[in-house]
């Protein structure tokens, strides 16, 4: 069975339909103000932030932490995974 991840929060889903139909608590517009977004990269042993290079073994943990090189300003957004 395939696992699908949300790019914003790292939550795992068994289907893309379930992922894209559920509100995301880490959506960029605010908690639950948008749907989960499919992470289109492959599952990895380590996920890297595309803005600063910070890495973590968990996509959920990486995306939960503020990024000091975020485009909106230092620590004004969370890390975003590379594909």
Biopython code that builds the backbone (N, CA, C, O; Angstrom):
import numpy as np
from Bio.PDB.StructureBuilder import StructureBuilder

atoms = [
    (1, "UNK", "N", (0.842, -1.179, 0.000)),
    (1, "UNK", "CA", (0.000, 0.000, 0.000)),
    (1, "UNK", "C", (0.890, 1.245, 0.000)),
    (1, "UNK", "O", (1.861, 1.321, 0.753)),
    (2, "UNK", "N", (0.557, 2.203, -0.834)),
    (2, "UNK", "CA", (1.328, 3.437, -0.917)),
    (2, "UNK", "C", (0.966, 4.384, 0.217)),
    (2, "UNK", "O", (-0.180, 4.441, 0.664)),
    (3, "UNK", "N", (1.958, 5.116, 0.666)),
    (3, "UNK", "CA", (1.738, 6.154, 1.658)),
    (3, "UNK", "C", (1.956, 7.491, 0.965)),
    (3, "UNK", "O", (2.931, 7.664, 0.233)),
    (4, "UNK", "N", (1.061, 8.425, 1.192)),
    (4, "UNK", "CA", (1.157, 9.756, 0.614)),
    (4, "UNK", "C", (1.317, 10.757, 1.749)),
    (4, "UNK", "O", (0.617, 10.680, 2.759)),
    (5, "UNK", "N", (2.245, 11.698, 1.577)),
    (5, "UNK", "CA", (2.555, 12.673, 2.619)),
    (5, "UNK", "C", (2.069, 14.060, 2.241)),
    (5, "UNK", "O", (2.012, 14.409, 1.062)),
    (6, "UNK", "N", (1.717, 14.850, 3.250)),
    (6, "UNK", "CA", (1.378, 16.250, 3.038)),
    (6, "UNK", "C", (2.665, 17.069, 3.077)),
    (6, "UNK", "O", (3.478, 16.906, 3.987)),
    (7, "UNK", "N", (2.851, 17.941, 2.103)),
    (7, "UNK", "CA", (4.040, 18.791, 2.035)),
    (7, "UNK", "C", (4.085, 19.802, 3.176)),
    (7, "UNK", "O", (5.169, 20.192, 3.609)),
    (8, "UNK", "N", (2.945, 20.226, 3.660)),
    (8, "UNK", "CA", (2.892, 21.252, 4.704)),
    (8, "UNK", "C", (3.125, 20.703, 6.108)),
    (8, "UNK", "O", (3.761, 21.360, 6.932)),
    (9, "UNK", "N", (2.613, 19.497, 6.387)),
    (9, "UNK", "CA", (2.665, 19.003, 7.766)),
    (9, "UNK", "C", (3.281, 17.617, 7.924)),
    (9, "UNK", "O", (3.577, 17.205, 9.046)),
    (10, "UNK", "N", (3.478, 16.893, 6.830)),
    (10, "UNK", "CA", (4.079, 15.573, 6.907)),
    (10, "UNK", "C", (3.144, 14.456, 7.319)),
    (10, "UNK", "O", (3.587, 13.322, 7.499)),
    (11, "UNK", "N", (1.859, 14.747, 7.473)),
    (11, "UNK", "CA", (0.897, 13.716, 7.837)),
    (11, "UNK", "C", (0.818, 12.678, 6.716)),
    (11, "UNK", "O", (0.841, 13.019, 5.533)),
    (12, "UNK", "N", (0.725, 11.407, 7.109)),
    (12, "UNK", "CA", (0.651, 10.312, 6.147)),
    (12, "UNK", "C", (-0.802, 9.935, 5.879)),
    (12, "UNK", "O", (-1.628, 9.902, 6.791)),
    (13, "UNK", "N", (-1.093, 9.655, 4.625)),
    (13, "UNK", "CA", (-2.423, 9.225, 4.195)),
    (13, "UNK", "C", (-2.284, 7.998, 3.314)),
    (13, "UNK", "O", (-1.264, 7.817, 2.650)),
    (14, "UNK", "N", (-3.305, 7.156, 3.305)),
    (14, "UNK", "CA", (-3.310, 5.968, 2.462)),
    (14, "UNK", "C", (-3.773, 6.255, 1.048)),
    (14, "UNK", "O", (-3.546, 5.445, 0.149)),
    (15, "UNK", "N", (-4.423, 7.403, 0.830)),
    (15, "UNK", "CA", (-4.874, 7.748, -0.521)),
    (15, "UNK", "C", (-4.750, 9.247, -0.748)),
    (15, "UNK", "O", (-4.827, 10.045, 0.185)),
    (16, "UNK", "N", (-4.560, 9.604, -1.997)),
    (16, "UNK", "CA", (-4.466, 11.019, -2.372)),
    (16, "UNK", "C", (-5.810, 11.703, -2.155)),
    (16, "UNK", "O", (-5.853, 12.875, -1.780)),
    (17, "UNK", "N", (-6.902, 10.988, -2.385)),
    (17, "UNK", "CA", (-8.242, 11.551, -2.185)),
    (17, "UNK", "C", (-8.420, 12.010, -0.735)),
    (17, "UNK", "O", (-8.901, 13.115, -0.485)),
    (18, "UNK", "N", (-8.033, 11.166, 0.206)),
    (18, "UNK", "CA", (-8.154, 11.543, 1.621)),
    (18, "UNK", "C", (-7.246, 12.716, 1.958)),
    (18, "UNK", "O", (-7.640, 13.620, 2.695)),
    (19, "UNK", "N", (-6.036, 12.704, 1.422)),
    (19, "UNK", "CA", (-5.088, 13.774, 1.689)),
    (19, "UNK", "C", (-5.628, 15.118, 1.193)),
    (19, "UNK", "O", (-5.669, 16.087, 1.951)),
    (20, "UNK", "N", (-6.030, 15.179, -0.046)),
    (20, "UNK", "CA", (-6.439, 16.457, -0.653)),
    (20, "UNK", "C", (-7.831, 16.924, -0.241)),
    (20, "UNK", "O", (-8.231, 18.038, -0.578)),
    (21, "UNK", "N", (-8.568, 16.095, 0.478)),
    (21, "UNK", "CA", (-9.908, 16.512, 0.904)),
    (21, "UNK", "C", (-9.955, 16.963, 2.360)),
    (21, "UNK", "O", (-10.989, 17.441, 2.825)),
    (22, "UNK", "N", (-8.860, 16.819, 3.073)),
    (22, "UNK", "CA", (-8.834, 17.150, 4.499)),
    (22, "UNK", "C", (-8.134, 18.484, 4.750)),
    (22, "UNK", "O", (-7.154, 18.801, 4.077)),
    (23, "UNK", "N", (-8.626, 19.269, 5.713)),
    (23, "UNK", "CA", (-7.960, 20.528, 6.046)),
    (23, "UNK", "C", (-6.622, 20.269, 6.747)),
    (23, "UNK", "O", (-6.484, 19.316, 7.513)),
    (24, "UNK", "N", (-5.647, 21.130, 6.472)),
    (24, "UNK", "CA", (-4.307, 20.977, 7.029)),
    (24, "UNK", "C", (-4.069, 21.992, 8.144)),
    (24, "UNK", "O", (-4.291, 23.189, 7.962)),
    (25, "UNK", "N", (-3.618, 21.506, 9.297)),
    (25, "UNK", "CA", (-3.377, 22.374, 10.441)),
    (25, "UNK", "C", (-2.119, 23.225, 10.292)),
    (25, "UNK", "O", (-1.893, 24.132, 11.093)),
    (26, "UNK", "N", (-1.292, 22.946, 9.277)),
    (26, "UNK", "CA", (-0.109, 23.770, 9.011)),
    (26, "UNK", "C", (-0.172, 24.436, 7.639)),
    (26, "UNK", "O", (0.866, 24.736, 7.049)),
    (27, "UNK", "N", (-1.361, 24.664, 7.139)),
    (27, "UNK", "CA", (-1.518, 25.304, 5.834)),
    (27, "UNK", "C", (-0.927, 26.715, 5.896)),
    (27, "UNK", "O", (-1.071, 27.393, 6.914)),
    (28, "UNK", "N", (-0.260, 27.173, 4.814)),
    (28, "UNK", "CA", (0.361, 28.508, 4.816)),
    (28, "UNK", "C", (-0.606, 29.661, 5.083)),
    (28, "UNK", "O", (-0.182, 30.708, 5.573)),
    (29, "UNK", "N", (-1.880, 29.499, 4.777)),
    (29, "UNK", "CA", (-2.858, 30.568, 5.017)),
    (29, "UNK", "C", (-3.327, 30.602, 6.472)),
    (29, "UNK", "O", (-3.967, 31.560, 6.907)),
    (30, "UNK", "N", (-3.002, 29.551, 7.214)),
    (30, "UNK", "CA", (-3.405, 29.445, 8.615)),
    (30, "UNK", "C", (-3.964, 28.064, 8.892)),
    (30, "UNK", "O", (-4.313, 27.330, 7.967)),
    (31, "UNK", "N", (-4.047, 27.710, 10.168)),
    (31, "UNK", "CA", (-4.540, 26.384, 10.533)),
    (31, "UNK", "C", (-5.926, 26.093, 9.949)),
    (31, "UNK", "O", (-6.881, 26.835, 10.178)),
    (32, "UNK", "N", (-6.011, 25.015, 9.201)),
    (32, "UNK", "CA", (-7.266, 24.524, 8.611)),
    (32, "UNK", "C", (-7.923, 25.500, 7.641)),
    (32, "UNK", "O", (-9.127, 25.415, 7.402)),
    (33, "UNK", "N", (-7.142, 26.434, 7.074)),
    (33, "UNK", "CA", (-7.690, 27.379, 6.085)),
    (33, "UNK", "C", (-7.442, 26.921, 4.657)),
    (33, "UNK", "O", (-7.686, 27.664, 3.707)),
    (34, "UNK", "N", (-6.969, 25.728, 4.514)),
    (34, "UNK", "CA", (-6.744, 25.122, 3.208)),
    (34, "UNK", "C", (-6.531, 23.633, 3.382)),
    (34, "UNK", "O", (-6.401, 23.134, 4.499)),
    (35, "UNK", "N", (-6.498, 22.936, 2.269)),
    (35, "UNK", "CA", (-6.355, 21.472, 2.287)),
    (35, "UNK", "C", (-4.882, 21.066, 2.337)),
    (35, "UNK", "O", (-3.992, 21.872, 2.063)),
    (36, "UNK", "N", (-4.646, 19.814, 2.689)),
    (36, "UNK", "CA", (-3.305, 19.255, 2.627)),
    (36, "UNK", "C", (-2.814, 19.320, 1.177)),
    (36, "UNK", "O", (-3.612, 19.286, 0.240)),
    (37, "UNK", "N", (-1.502, 19.414, 1.006)),
    (37, "UNK", "CA", (-0.898, 19.425, -0.326)),
    (37, "UNK", "C", (-0.029, 18.187, -0.464)),
    (37, "UNK", "O", (0.773, 17.890, 0.421)),
    (38, "UNK", "N", (-0.178, 17.471, -1.557)),
    (38, "UNK", "CA", (0.585, 16.262, -1.803)),
    (38, "UNK", "C", (2.069, 16.592, -1.921)),
    (38, "UNK", "O", (2.456, 17.439, -2.725)),
    (39, "UNK", "N", (2.898, 15.928, -1.123)),
    (39, "UNK", "CA", (4.349, 16.016, -1.258)),
    (39, "UNK", "C", (4.719, 15.130, -2.435)),
    (39, "UNK", "O", (4.502, 13.919, -2.394)),
    (40, "UNK", "N", (5.278, 15.725, -3.488)),
    (40, "UNK", "CA", (5.535, 14.986, -4.715)),
    (40, "UNK", "C", (6.919, 14.353, -4.785)),
    (40, "UNK", "O", (7.250, 13.696, -5.772)),
    (41, "UNK", "N", (7.722, 14.543, -3.756)),
    (41, "UNK", "CA", (9.015, 13.874, -3.698)),
    (41, "UNK", "C", (8.850, 12.451, -3.200)),
    (41, "UNK", "O", (7.756, 12.039, -2.814)),
    (42, "UNK", "N", (9.927, 11.717, -3.213)),
    (42, "UNK", "CA", (9.876, 10.344, -2.733)),
    (42, "UNK", "C", (10.099, 10.314, -1.221)),
    (42, "UNK", "O", (10.626, 11.265, -0.644)),
    (43, "UNK", "N", (9.697, 9.224, -0.593)),
    (43, "UNK", "CA", (9.991, 9.072, 0.836)),
    (43, "UNK", "C", (11.495, 8.912, 0.971)),
    (43, "UNK", "O", (12.128, 8.194, 0.197)),
    (44, "UNK", "N", (12.061, 9.589, 1.965)),
    (44, "UNK", "CA", (13.507, 9.629, 2.128)),
    (44, "UNK", "C", (13.893, 9.275, 3.556)),
    (44, "UNK", "O", (13.060, 9.289, 4.462)),
    (45, "UNK", "N", (15.153, 8.963, 3.736)),
    (45, "UNK", "CA", (15.674, 8.719, 5.084)),
    (45, "UNK", "C", (15.837, 10.045, 5.812)),
    (45, "UNK", "O", (15.681, 10.110, 7.031)),
    (46, "UNK", "N", (16.154, 11.110, 5.062)),
    (46, "UNK", "CA", (16.341, 12.451, 5.622)),
    (46, "UNK", "C", (15.704, 13.466, 4.674)),
    (46, "UNK", "O", (15.906, 13.399, 3.462)),
    (47, "UNK", "N", (14.933, 14.407, 5.230)),
    (47, "UNK", "CA", (14.304, 15.469, 4.452)),
    (47, "UNK", "C", (15.058, 16.778, 4.693)),
    (47, "UNK", "O", (15.397, 17.101, 5.832)),
    (48, "UNK", "N", (15.321, 17.534, 3.616)),
    (48, "UNK", "CA", (16.049, 18.799, 3.696)),
    (48, "UNK", "C", (15.122, 19.973, 3.419)),
    (48, "UNK", "O", (14.201, 19.864, 2.609)),
    (49, "UNK", "N", (15.366, 21.108, 4.095)),
    (49, "UNK", "CA", (14.626, 22.334, 3.837)),
    (49, "UNK", "C", (15.188, 23.006, 2.587)),
    (49, "UNK", "O", (16.403, 23.145, 2.441)),
    (50, "UNK", "N", (14.298, 23.420, 1.688)),
    (50, "UNK", "CA", (14.746, 24.043, 0.450)),
    (50, "UNK", "C", (15.239, 25.469, 0.648)),
    (50, "UNK", "O", (15.859, 26.026, -0.257)),
    (51, "UNK", "N", (14.986, 26.071, 1.791)),
    (51, "UNK", "CA", (15.421, 27.439, 2.041)),
    (51, "UNK", "C", (16.759, 27.524, 2.755)),
    (51, "UNK", "O", (17.573, 28.393, 2.443)),
    (52, "UNK", "N", (16.998, 26.622, 3.718)),
    (52, "UNK", "CA", (18.197, 26.763, 4.555)),
    (52, "UNK", "C", (19.060, 25.516, 4.641)),
    (52, "UNK", "O", (20.190, 25.591, 5.125)),
    (53, "UNK", "N", (18.564, 24.369, 4.187)),
    (53, "UNK", "CA", (19.348, 23.145, 4.229)),
    (53, "UNK", "C", (19.238, 22.349, 5.517)),
    (53, "UNK", "O", (19.830, 21.274, 5.623)),
    (54, "UNK", "N", (18.496, 22.846, 6.501)),
    (54, "UNK", "CA", (18.275, 22.079, 7.723)),
    (54, "UNK", "C", (17.647, 20.743, 7.343)),
    (54, "UNK", "O", (16.856, 20.674, 6.402)),
    (55, "UNK", "N", (17.993, 19.685, 8.066)),
    (55, "UNK", "CA", (17.397, 18.398, 7.722)),
    (55, "UNK", "C", (16.881, 17.682, 8.964)),
    (55, "UNK", "O", (17.264, 17.975, 10.096)),
    (56, "UNK", "N", (15.989, 16.725, 8.693)),
    (56, "UNK", "CA", (15.409, 15.922, 9.760)),
    (56, "UNK", "C", (14.958, 14.601, 9.170)),
    (56, "UNK", "O", (14.617, 14.531, 7.989)),
    (57, "UNK", "N", (14.952, 13.564, 9.971)),
    (57, "UNK", "CA", (14.504, 12.248, 9.507)),
    (57, "UNK", "C", (13.000, 12.187, 9.315)),
    (57, "UNK", "O", (12.502, 11.294, 8.629)),
    (58, "UNK", "N", (12.268, 13.119, 9.909)),
    (58, "UNK", "CA", (10.806, 13.135, 9.816)),
    (58, "UNK", "C", (10.341, 14.386, 9.075)),
    (58, "UNK", "O", (10.719, 15.503, 9.429)),
    (59, "UNK", "N", (9.525, 14.193, 8.056)),
    (59, "UNK", "CA", (8.956, 15.334, 7.339)),
    (59, "UNK", "C", (8.045, 16.130, 8.265)),
    (59, "UNK", "O", (8.009, 17.358, 8.188)),
    (60, "UNK", "N", (7.313, 15.448, 9.136)),
    (60, "UNK", "CA", (6.412, 16.121, 10.076)),
    (60, "UNK", "C", (7.198, 17.029, 11.022)),
    (60, "UNK", "O", (6.769, 18.148, 11.300)),
    (61, "UNK", "N", (8.332, 16.565, 11.514)),
    (61, "UNK", "CA", (9.147, 17.382, 12.422)),
    (61, "UNK", "C", (9.772, 18.544, 11.663)),
    (61, "UNK", "O", (9.752, 19.676, 12.147)),
    (62, "UNK", "N", (10.326, 18.284, 10.484)),
    (62, "UNK", "CA", (10.951, 19.352, 9.697)),
    (62, "UNK", "C", (9.969, 20.491, 9.433)),
    (62, "UNK", "O", (10.303, 21.660, 9.627)),
    (63, "UNK", "N", (8.770, 20.153, 8.994)),
    (63, "UNK", "CA", (7.794, 21.186, 8.640)),
    (63, "UNK", "C", (7.151, 21.857, 9.849)),
    (63, "UNK", "O", (6.414, 22.830, 9.693)),
    (64, "UNK", "N", (7.417, 21.357, 11.040)),
    (64, "UNK", "CA", (6.852, 21.966, 12.249)),
    (64, "UNK", "C", (7.753, 23.057, 12.819)),
    (64, "UNK", "O", (7.334, 23.807, 13.700)),
    (65, "UNK", "N", (8.971, 23.152, 12.331)),
    (65, "UNK", "CA", (9.950, 24.087, 12.891)),
    (65, "UNK", "C", (10.105, 25.340, 12.039)),
    (65, "UNK", "O", (10.067, 25.257, 10.812)),
    (66, "UNK", "N", (10.280, 26.511, 12.674)),
    (66, "UNK", "CA", (10.462, 27.750, 11.921)),
    (66, "UNK", "C", (11.803, 27.777, 11.191)),
    (66, "UNK", "O", (12.800, 27.246, 11.681)),
    (67, "UNK", "N", (11.811, 28.397, 10.024)),
    (67, "UNK", "CA", (12.999, 28.490, 9.181)),
    (67, "UNK", "C", (13.578, 29.899, 9.242)),
    (67, "UNK", "O", (12.872, 30.877, 8.998)),
    (68, "UNK", "N", (14.856, 30.000, 9.567)),
    (68, "UNK", "CA", (15.497, 31.304, 9.684)),
    (68, "UNK", "C", (15.785, 31.952, 8.340)),
    (68, "UNK", "O", (16.141, 33.130, 8.295)),
    (69, "UNK", "N", (15.641, 31.215, 7.240)),
    (69, "UNK", "CA", (15.824, 31.781, 5.899)),
    (69, "UNK", "C", (14.526, 31.741, 5.082)),
    (69, "UNK", "O", (14.567, 31.716, 3.852)),
    (70, "UNK", "N", (13.404, 31.736, 5.750)),
    (70, "UNK", "CA", (12.116, 31.675, 5.058)),
    (70, "UNK", "C", (11.924, 32.940, 4.221)),
    (70, "UNK", "O", (12.324, 34.023, 4.649)),
    (71, "UNK", "N", (11.317, 32.825, 3.034)),
    (71, "UNK", "CA", (11.117, 33.987, 2.157)),
    (71, "UNK", "C", (10.292, 35.119, 2.789)),
    (71, "UNK", "O", (10.456, 36.280, 2.414)),
    (72, "UNK", "N", (9.415, 34.794, 3.737)),
    (72, "UNK", "CA", (8.610, 35.831, 4.399)),
    (72, "UNK", "C", (9.393, 36.557, 5.485)),
    (72, "UNK", "O", (8.926, 37.561, 6.024)),
    (73, "UNK", "N", (10.574, 36.058, 5.806)),
    (73, "UNK", "CA", (11.410, 36.651, 6.851)),
    (73, "UNK", "C", (11.867, 35.587, 7.820)),
    (73, "UNK", "O", (11.304, 34.494, 7.882)),
    (74, "UNK", "N", (12.896, 35.921, 8.574)),
    (74, "UNK", "CA", (13.470, 34.970, 9.509)),
    (74, "UNK", "C", (12.424, 34.486, 10.510)),
    (74, "UNK", "O", (11.824, 35.276, 11.238)),
    (75, "UNK", "N", (12.224, 33.182, 10.527)),
    (75, "UNK", "CA", (11.286, 32.503, 11.431)),
    (75, "UNK", "C", (9.820, 32.928, 11.246)),
    (75, "UNK", "O", (9.013, 32.774, 12.162)),
    (76, "UNK", "N", (9.477, 33.459, 10.073)),
    (76, "UNK", "CA", (8.089, 33.842, 9.794)),
    (76, "UNK", "C", (7.357, 32.782, 8.992)),
    (76, "UNK", "O", (6.256, 33.019, 8.495)),
    (77, "UNK", "N", (7.958, 31.634, 8.869)),
    (77, "UNK", "CA", (7.351, 30.487, 8.208)),
    (77, "UNK", "C", (8.163, 29.267, 8.569)),
    (77, "UNK", "O", (9.283, 29.380, 9.067)),
    (78, "UNK", "N", (7.600, 28.100, 8.317)),
    (78, "UNK", "CA", (8.278, 26.854, 8.660)),
    (78, "UNK", "C", (9.146, 26.360, 7.521)),
    (78, "UNK", "O", (9.051, 26.845, 6.394)),
    (79, "UNK", "N", (9.998, 25.383, 7.830)),
    (79, "UNK", "CA", (10.828, 24.756, 6.810)),
    (79, "UNK", "C", (9.927, 24.139, 5.739)),
    (79, "UNK", "O", (8.824, 23.679, 6.034)),
    (80, "UNK", "N", (10.402, 24.133, 4.511)),
    (80, "UNK", "CA", (9.685, 23.518, 3.390)),
    (80, "UNK", "C", (10.600, 22.458, 2.764)),
    (80, "UNK", "O", (11.772, 22.738, 2.514)),
    (81, "UNK", "N", (10.096, 21.266, 2.511)),
    (81, "UNK", "CA", (10.960, 20.195, 2.019)),
    (81, "UNK", "C", (11.337, 20.349, 0.555)),
    (81, "UNK", "O", (10.561, 20.852, -0.258)),
    (82, "UNK", "N", (12.552, 19.902, 0.236)),
    (82, "UNK", "CA", (12.952, 19.776, -1.166)),
    (82, "UNK", "C", (12.268, 18.542, -1.729)),
    (82, "UNK", "O", (11.822, 17.673, -0.980)),
    (83, "UNK", "N", (12.189, 18.469, -3.036)),
    (83, "UNK", "CA", (11.617, 17.280, -3.649)),
    (83, "UNK", "C", (12.691, 16.236, -3.726)),
    (83, "UNK", "O", (12.445, 15.132, -4.212)),
]
sb = StructureBuilder()
sb.init_structure("model")
sb.init_model(0)
sb.init_chain("A")
sb.init_seg("    ")
for serial, (resi, resn, name, xyz) in enumerate(atoms, 1):
    if name == "N":
        sb.init_residue(resn, " ", resi, " ")
    sb.init_atom(name, np.array(xyz, "f"), 0.0, 1.0, " ", f" {name:<3s}", serial, name[0])
structure = sb.get_structure()
